[in-house]
Amino acid sequence: MPFARIGQKSWKSGQIVPRIPKRCFSKAAICRQSGQTSSPLDAETHDVVIVGAGAAGLALASALTRPSSSARSCRIALVEASDLSKVREWSLPSDQYSNRVSSVTNRSLSFLKTCDLHSHLNQTRTNSIQEMEVWDGVSDARISFRASELLGREHSTNMSTMMENLNLQRSLLKTLQSNSSIILLDKTKVDSIAKPNDDANSWPLITLDNGRVLRARLLVGADGFNSPVRRFAGIDCYGWSYDTQAVVATLFHPSRSTGNTTAFQRFLPTGPIAFLPLSPTISSLVWSTKPHIASSLRSVHPDVLSLMINAAFRLPQISLQYLYDYISEKGRDGLQVERNELADEIRWREAAHSIQPYSALSSTSDKQGDISEGFDLLPPLVEHIQAGSVASFPLRFNHAETYLGEGLGSRTVLVGDAAHSLHPLAGQGLNLALGDVEELASCIDDAISHGIDFGSRTALLPYVRNRYFENHKVMSAVDKLHKLYSSQLPPVVWARSVGLEVVNELDSLKTALMLSAGADSRTTPNPWNAAADGVTLVNNGIEFLKTGASVISGTVGSAVRNVLKV
Ligand SMILES: Cc1cc2nc3c(=O)[nH]c(=O)nc-3n(C[C@H](O)[C@H](O)[C@H](O)COP(=O)(O)OP(=O)(O)OC[C@H]3O[C@@H](n4cnc5c(N)ncnc54)[C@H](O)[C@@H]3O)c2cc1C
């Protein structure tokens, strides 16, 4: 059985290998409603059934039906639980933005272009990111990425493109609409999946909640984190909750003469806060923080939240902690936090930290502008928040043990969040999903060109081989970044700060990091991956210090290792 196993795994040691499970799953494991059988006689036959029309499912359907695809004449069904007319008809005035946005890498964009994304994408609602400012909320150590300075003219100055998830989904949906080989079944849930007569070699039968039964040569789970397809196929996953919520909101602020093309991220011990530019005067917030703080931030008046956001990018940690406690206690006592009261408190704290009233570090000044020294190292001051745009999402790390079903789960494959979910601090979830889709579409294409059954294990193994390690590498680096920056232990803060400052001073090293981080990119590198690669650099630095056998470096090394659990 040449493909039974790709290699050994040791989850605890962090050496992750995609497992191709040897066990066969009982019918009960893949059929949610016990005793239910689907009659193959009633079933409509499809080459591909994709469950989930999020970005991953829509992109896969578009990739398989593009003119260059060998699968373009295949019969494809896309099953989605929600009402897709809401995506199709989604529209907002130009001065309002959805609170769910993504930073899409150049590589993802060039893949999406091959799926004809740009025919329907509303490009006036996308924004280029050309610079990044990332800094440590405890030590203030900072790294700045400016593609134009570091990479020269031969590279595009666009690091990534911000867009609303709905803008992306709507345009993919529009490209599919004219295609007769796709059947879109929305407002329809998958009810159960089974193999007729418990025959592992047969095609899966997918019973929908309207009683319709689909038979699929290949079943694709693009059905998100709680993936019913993953469960039906008996694919285990491992992971943990970060005990963190991401608070999102659409922010309004004054324009800057330098434009709004810089993404800002400050790593606070409670989680990173990110400011992502959408237009000259509108940006998106992703503030990852502890659930009780997230709950207080969600419940305060938007004017109070604006103040808290401005302070979170500027005030030292000790004062921020006071402000979290202040708004939490008020909430617990059923009292409103008054904007003026909070502004007075922040002003008092700024004075105590020797922050001048009109300096870039002041959160409360109404006269701050481009003239303050260092203004470009911090995001513009938030003036107000779009009504109804504040929301929060729980964050998890989750990786399926394999992306391919086996036994009674055979002919099943996972893409996107169904296969993996990670902390959004590096803006990678959607980009990994699009990487999966590109690889899976290419595998299907190859199989068809060579006359191989594309639902077979042989045809799909290259997909797992090419994506599992790639995804794991990014997920693991992002997880380590999160852990490294959650610590306030002095040796850990010292190590990460020295690492960041050293890299920041060495343009050639920074460029090399960015280029190596973007090595798989056809166009420009991705700075978030570069930041993640910085973790490896810190680790290597610790190794170097340890070989010096100094007591201090030994303490630093073990503290960092303890935090990273390596
Ligand atoms: C705050 C935040 C910020 C983020 N920022 C970024 C970023 O900047 N860049 C980036 O790359 N990523 C980002 N991500 C991650 C990104 O949003 C996700 O990785 C991506 O949206 C996953 O897409 P998906 O299609 O795999 O899953 P989903 O979007 O979850 O889609 C799954 C679909 O399956 C459907 N479904 C589920 N069950 C069934 C069923 N039984 N029957 C039929 N249909 C079903 C659901 O209705 C849904 O439409 C962020 C995430 C968060 C939380």
The ligand as a MOL file (V3000), in Angstrom:
LIG
                    3D

  0  0  0     0  0            999 V3000
M  V30 BEGIN CTAB
M  V30 COUNTS 53 58 0 0 0
M  V30 BEGIN ATOM
M  V30 1 C -11.3790 38.7270 12.5460 0
M  V30 2 C -10.8220 37.9300 11.4040 0
M  V30 3 C -9.9940 38.5570 10.4730 0
M  V30 4 C -9.4480 37.8320 9.4070 0
M  V30 5 N -8.6210 38.4560 8.5240 0
M  V30 6 C -8.0540 37.7460 7.5200 0
M  V30 7 C -7.1540 38.3620 6.6000 0
M  V30 8 O -6.8500 39.5550 6.6830 0
M  V30 9 N -6.6090 37.5960 5.6120 0
M  V30 10 C -6.8870 36.2680 5.5020 0
M  V30 11 O -6.3260 35.6100 4.6090 0
M  V30 12 N -7.7490 35.6580 6.3490 0
M  V30 13 C -8.3370 36.3560 7.3490 0
M  V30 14 N -9.2040 35.7430 8.2050 0
M  V30 15 C -9.5620 34.3210 7.9900 0
M  V30 16 C -10.6140 34.1630 6.8780 0
M  V30 17 O -11.7150 35.0080 7.1330 0
M  V30 18 C -11.0810 32.7100 6.7980 0
M  V30 19 O -9.9650 31.8590 6.8090 0
M  V30 20 C -11.8550 32.4590 5.5060 0
M  V30 21 O -12.9530 33.3330 5.4230 0
M  V30 22 C -12.3420 31.0060 5.4610 0
M  V30 23 O -13.1300 30.8080 4.3020 0
M  V30 24 P -13.8310 29.3960 4.0480 0
M  V30 25 O -14.5740 29.5460 2.7650 0
M  V30 26 O -12.8550 28.2930 4.1930 0
M  V30 27 O -14.8560 29.2020 5.2690 0
M  V30 28 P -16.1880 30.0120 5.6220 0
M  V30 29 O -16.0820 31.4320 5.2400 0
M  V30 30 O -16.4780 29.6910 7.0530 0
M  V30 31 O -17.3200 29.3580 4.6920 0
M  V30 32 C -17.9300 28.1180 4.9900 0
M  V30 33 C -19.3060 28.0740 4.3330 0
M  V30 34 O -19.8700 26.7600 4.5090 0
M  V30 35 C -21.2650 26.8920 4.7750 0
M  V30 36 N -21.7280 25.6730 5.4870 0
M  V30 37 C -21.3620 25.2460 6.7210 0
M  V30 38 N -22.0210 24.1070 7.0280 0
M  V30 39 C -22.8140 23.8010 5.9690 0
M  V30 40 C -23.7360 22.7250 5.6960 0
M  V30 41 N -23.9910 21.7410 6.5660 0
M  V30 42 N -24.3780 22.7160 4.5090 0
M  V30 43 C -24.1460 23.7050 3.5990 0
M  V30 44 N -23.2860 24.7430 3.8140 0
M  V30 45 C -22.6320 24.7830 4.9800 0
M  V30 46 C -21.3450 28.1560 5.6240 0
M  V30 47 O -22.6380 28.7240 5.5730 0
M  V30 48 C -20.2990 29.0550 4.9620 0
M  V30 49 O -20.8380 29.8660 3.9470 0
M  V30 50 C -9.7550 36.4460 9.2760 0
M  V30 51 C -10.5970 35.8160 10.2030 0
M  V30 52 C -11.1160 36.5460 11.2690 0
M  V30 53 C -12.0040 35.8550 12.2850 0
M  V30 END ATOM
M  V30 BEGIN BOND
M  V30 1 1 1 2
M  V30 2 1 2 3
M  V30 3 2 2 52
M  V30 4 2 3 4
M  V30 5 1 4 5
M  V30 6 1 4 50
M  V30 7 2 5 6
M  V30 8 1 6 7
M  V30 9 1 6 13
M  V30 10 2 7 8
M  V30 11 1 7 9
M  V30 12 1 9 10
M  V30 13 2 10 11
M  V30 14 1 10 12
M  V30 15 2 12 13
M  V30 16 1 13 14
M  V30 17 1 14 15
M  V30 18 1 14 50
M  V30 19 1 15 16
M  V30 20 1 16 17
M  V30 21 1 16 18
M  V30 22 1 18 19
M  V30 23 1 18 20
M  V30 24 1 20 21
M  V30 25 1 20 22
M  V30 26 1 22 23
M  V30 27 1 23 24
M  V30 28 2 24 25
M  V30 29 1 24 26
M  V30 30 1 24 27
M  V30 31 1 27 28
M  V30 32 2 28 29
M  V30 33 1 28 30
M  V30 34 1 28 31
M  V30 35 1 31 32
M  V30 36 1 32 33
M  V30 37 1 33 34
M  V30 38 1 33 48
M  V30 39 1 34 35
M  V30 40 1 35 36
M  V30 41 1 35 46
M  V30 42 1 36 37
M  V30 43 1 36 45
M  V30 44 2 37 38
M  V30 45 1 38 39
M  V30 46 1 39 40
M  V30 47 2 39 45
M  V30 48 1 40 41
M  V30 49 2 40 42
M  V30 50 1 42 43
M  V30 51 2 43 44
M  V30 52 1 44 45
M  V30 53 1 46 47
M  V30 54 1 46 48
M  V30 55 1 48 49
M  V30 56 2 50 51
M  V30 57 1 51 52
M  V30 58 1 52 53
M  V30 END BOND
M  V30 END CTAB
M  END
